Amino acid sequence: MRQRTNAYILGVLGGSGGAPTKASSLDPKFEIAIRIGAYAAVFAALAAWEVLAPKRDLTIGRKPRWPNNLGILVVDALAVRLIVPTAAVGFAILAAERGWGLFPLLGVPGWLAALLGFLLLDLIIYAQHVAFHHVPALWRLHRMHHADLDIDVTTGVRFHPIEILLSLLIKIVAVVALGIPAASVLIFEVVLNATSMFNHSNVTMPERLDRVMRWLVVTPDMHRVHHSILRRETDSNFGFNLPWWDRLFGTYRALPEAGHTAMTIGIPLFRDPAELRIDRLLTQPFRNDAAQADAARRSSGGSAADPERRSSVGGANPS
């Protein structure tokens, strides 16, 4: 098994050896099947829930948005498989085979390494999300996610491919440095994808249930605040999966000021429905339309000296 796993990874990375004749349960091809299956099941369930019990009336609707948001998902998947074909799970297998990482060095038991690895990956994603809001160059990538004029299950998969690749690189570095077991990485990726779709979904949930669940997982009502046009609300509730980091680090906000049904979704920039097209989405990080930037500056109280920072999040910031 050791030789077959090494041969598979070396083959994918461009080395010698070729692919294994039998796929193990942690073969990257198996990972793809698991992730696609889980994605399809969760997406279908949430899409049906949105139809049966929507939280908000959509201002733009599904027809102009869904083909483009899902198209971005396809572009992201192709970019990852072309540039980093083994993804984080493949590097976790490689690290395990070579004995790399802090957990193997300290002799941490496998079950504990898996649990700690899951928690630390979630904390790293939280920290990454905060950074993408506060570092102007990163915000230019992330604001494409926030520029959606409605929020629903497809918003949860709408991320610029460069942001996706940077996020993957961060996860790979963490996985290899810590020596997180491949099974834990796979579970984390599947759960993160599912919770991202869940907490962006436009679904109604009983308030009592929401109050209990948001101690365990980021709920749609909790994360929706993060997609407010108001910067002070956009810069809150950064968690995608576990809700504890926002409470621990003081970025938690319980409700939007205008209420969930009356709040405005999006950012001051890119509010023209034409910006929902996939070609416009892909170029948003490289554009600052002057008229929109000026309007965003005025609405957010920004100054001409800081147009990008003001015009992206409450003005111009990344998520």
C-alpha positions in Angstrom: 0.0 0.0 0.0 2.8 2.4 0.9 4.4 1.9 -2.6 1.1 2.2 -4.4 0.2 5.4 -2.6 3.7 6.9 -3.2 3.5 5.9 -6.8 0.0 7.5 -7.2 1.1 10.8 -5.7 4.4 10.9 -7.5 2.6 10.2 -10.8 0.1 13.0 -10.3 2.9 15.4 -9.2 4.8 14.5 -12.4 7.2 12.0 -10.9 7.7 8.4 -11.9 5.6 5.3 -11.0 2.2 5.8 -12.5 -1.2 5.3 -10.9 -2.1 2.4 -8.6 -4.0 -0.5 -9.9 -6.5 -0.4 -7.0 -7.9 2.7 -5.4 -7.7 2.8 -1.6 -10.4 4.6 0.5 -8.2 7.7 0.5 -7.4 7.7 -3.2 -7.9 11.3 -4.5 -10.2 9.9 -7.1 -12.3 8.5 -4.4 -12.2 11.9 -2.7 -13.7 13.5 -5.8 -16.5 11.0 -5.9 -17.3 11.6 -2.2 -17.3 15.3 -2.6 -19.4 15.4 -5.7 -21.9 13.0 -4.2 -22.2 15.0 -1.0 -22.4 18.3 -2.8 -25.2 17.1 -5.1 -27.2 15.7 -2.2 -26.9 18.8 0.0 -27.5 21.2 -2.8 -30.7 19.3 -3.9 -32.0 19.2 -0.3 -31.3 22.9 0.3 -32.7 24.0 -3.1 -35.9 22.2 -2.3 -36.1 23.8 1.1 -35.6 27.2 -0.4 -38.6 26.6 -2.7 -40.8 25.3 0.1 -39.9 27.7 2.9 -37.9 30.7 1.7 -36.7 33.3 4.3 -36.6 36.3 1.9 -38.1 37.3 -1.4 -35.4 37.3 -4.0 -34.7 40.7 -5.5 -33.1 39.4 -8.7 -34.2 35.8 -8.7 -32.6 32.5 -9.7 -32.6 32.7 -13.5 -30.0 35.5 -13.9 -27.9 34.2 -11.0 -27.9 30.4 -10.8 -26.3 29.6 -14.2 -23.5 32.1 -13.5 -22.9 31.1 -9.8 -22.8 27.4 -10.7 -20.6 28.3 -13.7 -18.1 29.8 -11.3 -18.2 26.5 -9.4 -17.2 24.6 -12.5 -14.4 27.0 -13.3 -13.1 26.7 -9.7 -13.2 22.9 -9.9 -11.3 22.8 -13.2 -8.7 25.3 -11.9 -8.1 23.1 -8.8 -7.8 19.9 -10.7 -5.6 21.4 -13.4 -3.2 23.3 -11.1 -3.3 21.2 -7.9 -4.7 17.8 -9.0 -4.1 16.0 -5.7 -5.7 18.8 -3.6 -5.3 18.8 0.2 -6.2 15.1 0.6 -3.4 14.1 -1.7 -0.9 16.1 0.2 -2.2 14.6 3.5 -1.5 11.2 2.1 2.0 12.2 1.0 2.7 13.8 4.4 1.6 10.6 6.2 3.8 8.4 3.9 6.9 10.6 4.6 6.1 11.2 8.3 5.9 14.9 7.9 4.2 17.2 10.4 3.9 18.2 14.0 1.4 15.5 15.0 3.6 12.6 13.9 6.7 14.3 15.4 4.9 14.5 18.8 3.5 11.0 18.5 -0.1 12.2 18.7 -2.6 9.3 18.5 -4.4 9.1 15.1 -7.9 9.8 16.5 -6.6 12.9 18.4 -4.7 14.2 15.4 -7.8 13.8 13.3 -10.0 15.7 15.8 -7.4 18.5 16.4 -6.7 18.7 12.7 -10.4 19.3 12.0 -10.7 22.0 14.6 -7.4 23.7 13.6 -8.4 23.7 9.9 -11.7 25.4 10.8 -9.8 28.0 12.8 -7.4 28.6 10.0 -10.3 29.1 7.5 -11.9 31.6 10.0 -8.6 33.5 10.2 -8.2 33.4 6.4 -11.7 34.8 6.0 -10.9 37.7 8.4 -7.7 38.4 6.4 -9.6 38.4 3.1 -11.8 41.2 4.5 -9.0 43.4 5.8 -6.1 43.0 3.3 -7.1 45.2 0.3 -5.6 42.9 -2.4 -7.3 39.9 -0.9 -10.6 41.7 -0.5 -10.6 42.5 -4.3 -10.7 38.7 -4.8 -13.2 38.0 -2.1 -15.7 40.8 -2.8 -16.9 38.9 -5.8 -18.5 36.5 -3.4 -20.2 39.4 -1.5 -21.3 41.2 -4.7 -24.2 38.7 -5.2 -27.4 40.8 -5.1 -29.3 37.9 -3.4 -28.1 35.2 -1.0 -29.1 31.6 -1.4 -27.5 28.1 -1.8 -25.6 29.1 -4.9 -23.9 32.0 -3.2 -22.2 29.4 -1.0 -20.2 28.1 -4.0 -19.6 31.5 -5.7 -15.9 32.3 -5.1 -13.3 33.6 -7.4 -10.9 30.8 -8.7 -7.9 32.7 -7.5 -9.3 32.9 -4.0 -10.1 29.2 -4.2 -6.5 28.4 -5.2 -5.1 30.6 -2.4 -7.4 29.0 0.1 -6.3 25.5 -1.1 -2.6 26.5 -0.7 -3.2 27.7 2.9 -4.9 24.4 3.7 -2.1 22.4 2.1 0.5 24.2 4.1 -1.5 23.6 7.3 -2.1 19.9 6.5 1.6 19.2 5.7 2.9 21.3 8.6 0.6 19.6 11.2 0.5 16.2 9.6 -3.3 16.0 9.7 -4.6 12.6 8.7 -6.1 12.3 5.2 -9.4 11.0 6.5 -9.8 14.1 8.7 -8.9 16.4 5.7 -11.5 14.7 3.5 -14.2 14.9 6.2 -13.4 18.6 6.8 -13.6 19.4 3.1 -17.0 17.6 2.7 -18.4 19.3 5.9 -17.1 22.7 4.9 -18.7 22.5 1.4 -22.0 21.4 3.0 -22.0 24.0 5.7 -21.1 26.8 3.2 -24.2 25.9 1.1 -26.3 25.5 4.3 -25.4 28.8 5.9 -25.9 30.8 2.6 -29.2 29.2 1.9 -32.4 31.2 1.8 -34.4 29.0 4.2 -36.8 29.6 7.0 -35.9 28.0 10.3 -37.8 28.2 13.6 -36.2 30.9 15.8 -36.0 28.5 18.8 -34.2 25.9 16.7 -31.8 28.6 15.2 -30.9 29.8 18.7 -29.8 26.3 19.7 -28.2 25.3 16.4 -26.0 28.4 16.2 -24.1 27.2 19.2 -23.1 24.1 17.2 -22.9 25.3 13.6 -23.2 28.5 11.6 -26.8 28.8 10.6 -28.3 30.8 7.7 -29.6 33.5 9.9 -26.2 33.9 11.6 -24.3 34.1 8.3 -26.8 36.2 6.4 -25.7 39.2 8.6 -22.2 38.8 7.0 -23.7 39.6 3.6 -25.2 42.9 4.6 -24.3 46.0 2.6 -23.3 47.7 5.9 -19.6 47.3 6.5 -20.0 46.9 10.3 -22.2 43.9 9.6 -20.1 42.6 6.7 -17.1 42.5 9.0 -18.8 40.1 11.4 -19.8 36.4 11.6 -16.8 35.1 9.6 -17.3 31.5 10.5 -18.3 29.0 7.8 -18.7 25.9 9.8 -18.1 26.1 13.6 -19.6 29.3 15.2 -17.3 29.4 18.2 -14.5 31.5 16.7 -16.7 34.5 16.1 -17.8 34.4 19.8 -14.3 33.8 21.0 -12.7 36.6 19.0 -15.5 39.2 19.3 -16.7 39.2 15.7 -20.2 37.7 16.5 -23.3 39.7 15.6 -26.7 38.2 16.4 -28.9 40.1 14.0 -28.8 42.6 11.1 -30.0 46.1 12.1 -32.7 46.2 9.4 -33.9 42.6 10.1 -33.4 39.6 7.9 -36.2 40.4 5.4 -35.5 44.1 5.0 -31.7 44.1 5.0 -29.8 44.9 1.7 -27.6 42.1 0.4 -24.3 42.8 -1.4 -21.7 45.6 -1.5 -21.9 49.2 -2.8 -19.9 48.2 -5.9 -21.2 46.0 -8.8 -24.9 46.5 -8.2 -25.8 46.5 -11.9 -27.5 43.1 -12.6 -25.1 42.9 -15.6 -22.4 42.2 -13.1 -24.0 38.8 -12.3 -22.7 37.4 -15.6 -19.8 35.0 -15.3 -17.4 37.0 -17.5 -18.1 40.1 -15.3 -17.6 38.0 -12.1 -14.2 36.8 -13.2 -13.0 40.3 -13.9 -14.4 42.0 -10.8 -11.1 41.8 -8.9 -9.3 43.7 -11.6 -11.9 46.4 -12.0 -13.1 49.4 -10.0 -15.8 51.1 -12.0 -15.3 54.8 -11.4 -18.9 55.8 -11.1 -19.7 52.9 -8.8 -16.6 53.6 -6.7 -17.6 57.2 -6.3 -21.2 56.3 -5.3 -19.9 53.7 -2.9 -17.5 56.2 -1.3 -20.3 58.7 -0.8 -22.7 56.1 0.6 -20.1 54.8 3.1 -18.6 58.2 4.1 -15.2 57.2 2.6 -12.5 59.5 1.3 -10.9 59.8 -2.1 -7.6 58.8 -0.4 -9.0 55.3 0.4 -11.4 54.4 -2.4 -10.9 50.7 -2.5 -11.1 50.0 1.2 -14.3 52.1 1.5 -16.0 50.9 -1.6 -15.8 47.2 -1.0 -17.1 46.1 2.3 -18.9 48.9 3.5 -16.9 50.4 0.9 -14.2 48.3 -0.8 -12.9 45.3 1.2 -12.5 41.6 0.5 -14.4 38.6 2.0 
